[in-house]
Amino acid sequence: MGDISLIAFDADDTLWECQSYFEKVEEEYCRLLAPYAPADKVSEALFATETANMPLFGYGCKAFILSLLENAARVSGEQLTADEVTKIIRLGKGLLQLPAQPIDGVEETLKTLHDAGKYHLVVFTKGELLDQESKFKRSGLHAYFDDFVVVSDKTESSYHRLCRQFGIKVGQLLMVGNSFRSDIEPVLKLGGWAAHIPFRTVWQHEVVEEYDHPHLMRLDDFSQLKNLL
């Protein structure tokens, strides 16, 4: 790891909490649609709708809201009322105002890494640009980063572009994140380094089989980065 010069950080559920808020919205959504179908059926149908919509809508709150509405119309047999539509939109809008409060240990660790002056620090996240920029501003973490990059999806090519942007080889990149599928596996395949910090909840779309790797560090919490580097 002596050659690492760029540390990239995932945002949602790595720097600040996110997925738990989506789960709370889905619980309320299922209660709202209870007259039409049981909660497990509503959730199962929503997952299928989100999956089908991702190639068109991508990731993020706005894509989620559209999937909520489309799925509700289908589950209700096109009997959804105007009041129910309004309530679903209100639920979704709440996600656009998440607190973005840094997770315990995040700000202290970022300050330590930033003040050390050894690395470029960048947020590298996927989702909808305006939503992610808004959370980043509300988090109060902008002073610790050299850049904030939002991509439609985290693929091997997007990591290559990130390395080219900073003029480094992929072996000089350390990616830090909670999702093995998006934050860890693509970087390991390219020959980079990764630090996996699992969060207590995992989005179903991010679930993938995990494995050990010589370039993989598994951490229990964010503050352990200070001891790793």
VENVENGI-V800030 format. One record per backbone hydrogen bond with DSSP energy under -1.0 kcal/mol. NH is the residue of the N-H (numbers start at 1). CO is the residue of the C=O. E is the energy in kcal/mol with one decimal. If there is no record, write none. Layout:
NH:CO:E / NH:CO:E
This chain:
4:1:-1.6 / 5:172:-2.3 / 6:172:-2.0 / 7:120:-2.9 / 8:174:-2.7 / 9:122:-2.6 / 10:176:-2.8 / 13:16:-3.6 / 14:11:-1.9 / 15:11:-2.9 / 16:11:-1.6 / 21:18:-1.4 / 22:18:-1.3 / 23:19:-2.2 / 24:20:-1.8 / 25:21:-2.0 / 26:22:-2.4 / 27:23:-2.1 / 28:24:-2.1 / 29:25:-2.6 / 30:26:-2.4 / 31:27:-1.7 / 32:28:-2.2 / 33:29:-1.8 / 36:33:-2.1 / 37:33:-1.7 / 42:38:-2.1 / 43:39:-2.6 / 44:40:-2.1 / 45:41:-2.3 / 46:42:-2.3 / 47:43:-2.4 / 48:44:-1.7 / 49:45:-2.3 / 50:46:-3.0 / 51:47:-2.4 / 52:48:-2.1 / 53:49:-1.8 / 54:50:-1.4 / 56:53:-1.3 / 57:53:-3.5 / 58:54:-1.9 / 64:60:-2.0 / 65:61:-2.6 / 66:62:-2.0 / 67:63:-2.0 / 68:64:-2.5 / 69:65:-2.2 / 70:66:-2.5 / 71:67:-2.6 / 72:68:-2.2 / 73:69:-2.2 / 74:70:-1.9 / 75:71:-3.1 / 76:72:-2.3 / 77:74:-1.3 / 78:73:-3.2 / 85:81:-2.2 / 86:82:-2.3 / 87:83:-2.1 / 88:84:-2.1 / 89:85:-2.4 / 90:86:-2.2 / 91:87:-2.1 / 92:88:-2.3 / 93:89:-2.6 / 94:90:-1.5 / 95:92:-1.1 / 96:93:-1.3 / 97:94:-1.4 / 103:15:-2.5 / 106:103:-2.4 / 109:105:-1.7 / 110:106:-2.7 / 111:107:-2.5 / 112:108:-1.8 / 113:109:-2.4 / 114:110:-2.9 / 115:111:-2.8 / 116:112:-1.4 / 120:5:-2.9 / 122:7:-2.2 / 123:147:-2.1 / 124:9:-2.8 / 125:149:-2.6 / 127:151:-1.5 / 132:128:-2.5 / 133:129:-2.8 / 134:130:-2.2 / 135:131:-2.1 / 136:132:-2.3 / 137:133:-2.2 / 138:134:-2.2 / 139:135:-1.7 / 144:141:-2.0 / 145:142:-1.4 / 146:121:-3.6 / 149:123:-3.2 / 151:125:-2.4 / 155:153:-1.0 / 159:155:-1.9 / 160:156:-2.0 / 161:157:-2.2 / 162:158:-1.9 / 163:159:-2.1 / 164:160:-2.3 / 165:161:-2.4 / 166:162:-1.3 / 168:163:-2.5 / 172:169:-2.3 / 173:170:-1.7 / 174:6:-2.4 / 175:193:-2.5 / 176:8:-3.0 / 177:195:-2.1 / 183:179:-2.4 / 184:179:-1.1 / 185:180:-3.0 / 188:184:-2.3 / 189:185:-2.3 / 190:186:-1.1 / 192:187:-2.6 / 193:173:-2.6 / 194:215:-2.3 / 195:175:-2.9 / 196:217:-3.0 / 197:177:-2.5 / 206:203:-2.2 / 207:204:-1.0 / 216:213:-2.0 / 217:194:-2.6 / 219:196:-2.8 / 224:221:-1.4 / 225:222:-2.0 / 226:223:-1.4 / 228:224:-1.2 / 229:225:-1.8
